[in-house]
């Protein structure tokens, strides 16, 4: 049998390996549970539903053209009615 050069026997090395293996298994289990918590999109959405709803509405508003589209829609509705009287740039319309 070979003589240990660092003062450790084969039994010491085996015990260290077993201890490291147990620590590694515990770390893997902890990592799996943390990954499950981090990737739980359904749970996060359920906890933050009002914020997510507001963000979705804001994104839809911006994608639809935002304030510019809303203003164009409002003024278009104003131009679709019959004009009754006009004074310069302003007019009175029947709806």
Buried (B, 14 or more C-beta within 10 A) or exposed (E): EEEEEEEEEEEEEEEEEEEEEEEEEEEEEEEEEEEEEEEEEEEEEEEEEEEEEEEEEEEEEEEEEEEEEEEEEEEEEEEEEEEEEEEEEEEEEEE
